[in-house]
Amino acid sequence: MLAAGCELFPRPGDTDGEQQSGRWEQHARIVVDTDPTYTLVRLGVDTTVSGRHDVMLARFDFDPSDALGDEYSLTVALDLGDARHLSANHSYSLGDSIPAYATVTCLCRPLRPDSVRGTYVMQTRGSRQIAGRIDATLYFTEWNSPRHARYRLRQRIHGVRP
């Protein structure tokens, strides 16, 4: 019963990313910093916001094979609004109900974020940690080309307050 509430094990069909970091701030906003000169996009958290506004920033690392060069990292930022108003085990639409942003770091052509579509389900929210599940497709465009890239992220996601 306890393991089901904490959801420690992956579900069938989950992606194989390892969450390396997860930050949850209760009085913040997401900052998307784009530098086209260096083809960089950075996601950050601005904590100078007054009033309650929850955001989560998490990074997942992927290494699908033992070969070098196919590794990549996904950074996802979720703008949860006031997380106290989110119902546990209710599916919220990413991009509509919950604004979401993503970046990818890979040995590939530089990519800029387009959109994040999918769902987020909050499972637990405590005083220091928020946990849930994300089931999303992250869309990117090459900087100097109309070609698109998609990445899938379907797994548990958590954030811890510093």
N, C-alpha and C positions, 0 to 999 in steps of 0.2 A: 504494500500500500504506500509506504514512504517513497520507494523508488519511482512509483508512477507519478507522484506529485512533483518530484524533483526532476524527473526525466533525464536521467544520467546517460542512458544508452541511445544510440541513433535509431531512427526509424527506417524501415525499408524505403529506398529511394532517396535518402538524404545524400547531399553532396559530401565529399570527403575533406572539406576544409577544416583546419585547426584554428580555433579562435585564439589569437595571440594577445589581444588586448580588448578591453571593453570598459568604456568610461560612461558614467551616467551623471549628468549635472541637473540639478533641480531649478536653478535660476540662470538660464543660459539661452543662447541662440546658436544656430549653425552658421558658420562662415565658409563660403565657397570662394576660394582665391584662385583666379585663373591668370596665368602668365603665358600669353601666346608666343612671346619671344623665345622662351625655353620649352614650349609645349608642355607645361606643367599645370596640374590642377591639384590644389591642396584643400582638404577638408579640415576645419578646425572648430573650436568651441569658444565663444565669447561669453565669459562669465560676469560681465558688467551689467547684465540685465536685472532690473528690479522686478519683483513679483515672481510668482510661480510659473515656470515654463521649463518642462523637462525635455532634454535631448539625450540621445545615446550615440556614441561613436565607437565602432568596433572594427577590428581588422582580422581577416581570415587569410591564412596562408594555405596554398594548394601545391602539391607536388605529385601529380598523377602517375609518374613513372620514375624509375631510377636514372633515366637519362638526364643530362644537364641541358638546360635551356627551355624546359617546358614548365618551370615553376612560375607561379604568379601569386599576387596578393590582391585581395579585394578589401577596400575600406568602405564601410557603409555608415551613413549618418541618418538617424531617424529623429524627426521633430515630433515628439509625442504630445506637445501641448501640455496640459495638466494631466499627468499620468494617474492622478487620483480619480479622474473621471473615466478611465478605461476599465471596462469590465473584463474580469478574468475569463479566459477561454472563449473569448469572442473574437471573430476574425475582422480585422480592420484593413481596408484597402490602402495599399501604399501608393502614393501619388495623389490620392483624393482625400481620404480621411487623415492620413499621416504623410506629410511631405517627406520624401526620402531622396538622398543623394548618394553617389558612389564614385569611387575612383578605382582604377586598376593599375598595378605595377607589374610589368612583364618584360621579357626580352622580345618585344614586338614593336611594330610602328607605334609612335605615341598616339594615345587614344584620349578623346575628351568625352565627358559624360553627356548622355542625352536624357535618359530617364530611368526610373526604377518602377517596375510594375509588379504587383503581386499582393501578398497579404502578410500582416503581422498579427500574432496572437500573443497577448501578454498572459503569462501563466502565474507568476508570483511577483509581488512588489513588497519589499521590506523597507526598513529604514536605511539600509546600506547597499542593497542589491535589487536589481530588477531583471527578470528573466522571462523569456518567451521563445517563440518560434518564428522564423522568417521563411517564407516561401516566395522567392522573387526571381525575376529576370532583370539583369542589369544591362542596359543598352548603351553602347558607345559608338562614336564615329571617329575615323582616322582624321587627324588634323588637316592634312592636305588632300583628302580624297573623300568622296561620298560613300565609301565602303563602310559597312557597319559591322560591329562585333557584338556578340551576346555572351553573357556569362550567367550561369545559374547558381543560385544560393538557396539551399533548402536544408535548414538545420536549426539547432538551438542557438539562441543569441542571448547574451547577458551583458549587463553593465554594472559596474561597481562605483559607488561614490567615493571620490578621493578623500 
